[in-house]
Amino acid sequence: MKHRDVYLDHNATTPLHPEVKKALTEVMDCFGNPSSMHAFGRRARGYVEEARETIATFMGALPEEIIFVGSGSEGNNTVLSTVGCQATNCDCERLHKTHIVTTTIEHPCVLETSKCMQGRGGRVTFVGVDRQGKISLDDLRDSITDETGVVSVMMANNEIGTMQDIAAMARVVHEKGTLFHTDAVQAFGKIPFNVHDLGVDFLTISAHKIYGPKGVGALYVRRGVPFCPLVHGGHQERGRRAGTENTLGIVGLGKAVAMRAEEMADEAIRVAGLKKMLREGIEASIPDVSFNGHDTDTLPGTLNVSFAGAEGESILLYLDLEGIAVSTGSACASGSLDPSHVLLATGTPVEQAHGSIRMSLGRENTVEDVEYVLEKLPGVIGRIRDMSTVYTRS
Ligand SMILES: Cc1ncc(COP(=O)(O)O)c(C=O)c1O
């Protein structure tokens, strides 16, 4: 097959949707400050509020429950770093408690913020997962104390794709009188959900995982739930996130969500079919492989696979030479040769974790892409194994 570029790293980021690009081009000249009362400002305000409405409708929220933020990381930081807040000038009394419960497989922006709160006198419990990345409801329940300010569990894992039963978790957390946050950055726009059915108090999303621009996200905060801003200053976002709104980014996020509403259902089926083809092709053509994550409760396009006797980084580089983009661990952790904290948390042996790559498929991938990968991958793995001093075929 002729050389082609195949992008299989949609969990790291996604290309702009053509409709998002069009929407951005159309509003590029709208420079007004959404807080200004004149026509320039009112026009920008109109765009911001239209996007808020679209996002709220898509997730079953009220527009005033959506706060625009600078990234998924900022949304997660906002929720976690206000636990233990002692401010008296905002509505955050229930956040005065200083204990955070989260899990061992969260994205670094949750793990590191939690550790930072630990350094500031807070206490954190990291709940572990089973071999497929699932969190037990009993473990979660047992970790909550009277001092727990918030429980944070990701809806879908960025490395292995495993999805959690967020609605059941929210019930457990509320029974204990605690607030519940979910990082839905990877799940949003890929699987359908409604914040009311889930019953969560806080939920984070990010535009660049759903074919929107980078550097913009949103935080859902259920009406009536205590909240303390991370960024203080002006009255933007009803005093909940200061800073002049990123109008262009917000328009891009709004359009990306509008396109998810149109395309998500069909795309999930198509992408899951491509993933199945990829998985079966790998199993049929390469010996000594194992797949990481949950078999059924998983994101439609995420496939994490370990190849015995081959380093993930070598596989990535060889595939890159063939035009195929995959990743090892999360994009934020790449550059470090440590094995993935997610795989280690699932009890994956270190050697197997070192030999893993993540392939994440998306809307522009085709059957021809998968055929190309299946043509190139066996040769790449074979070459790496031939150079290995430790690999012997089982
Ligand atoms: C699960 C998860 N949470 C949070 C983030 C951070 O989002 P952002 O890149 O918008 O800061 C990512 C990005 O990889 C992610 O996968």
The ligand as an SDF file (V2000), in Angstrom:
LIG
                    3D

 16 16  0  0  0  0  0  0  0  0999 V2000
   -8.7830   12.6910   31.0280 C   0  0  0  0  0  0  0  0  0  0  0  0
   -8.1610   14.0230   30.7730 C   0  0  0  0  0  0  0  0  0  0  0  0
   -8.3590   15.0210   31.6370 N   0  0  0  0  0  0  0  0  0  0  0  0
   -7.8500   16.2380   31.4550 C   0  0  0  0  0  0  0  0  0  0  0  0
   -7.0660   16.5290   30.3660 C   0  0  0  0  0  0  0  0  0  0  0  0
   -6.4990   17.8960   30.2000 C   0  0  0  0  0  0  0  0  0  0  0  0
   -7.2150   18.6250   29.2440 O   0  0  0  0  0  0  0  0  0  0  0  0
   -6.5040   19.9160   28.5880 P   0  0  0  0  0  0  0  0  0  0  0  0
   -5.5080   19.4090   27.5980 O   0  0  0  0  0  0  0  0  0  0  0  0
   -7.6350   20.6740   27.9530 O   0  0  0  0  0  0  0  0  0  0  0  0
   -5.8830   20.6780   29.7050 O   0  0  0  0  0  0  0  0  0  0  0  0
   -6.7960   15.5120   29.4310 C   0  0  0  0  0  0  0  0  0  0  0  0
   -5.9150   15.7420   28.2710 C   0  0  0  0  0  0  0  0  0  0  0  0
   -5.2240   14.8620   27.8220 O   0  0  0  0  0  0  0  0  0  0  0  0
   -7.3720   14.2440   29.6390 C   0  0  0  0  0  0  0  0  0  0  0  0
   -7.1670   13.2290   28.7880 O   0  0  0  0  0  0  0  0  0  0  0  0
  1  2  1  0
  2  3  1  0
  2 15  2  0
  3  4  2  0
  4  5  1  0
  5  6  1  0
  5 12  2  0
  6  7  1  0
  7  8  1  0
  8  9  2  0
  8 10  1  0
  8 11  1  0
 12 13  1  0
 12 15  1  0
 13 14  2  0
 15 16  1  0
M  END
$$$$
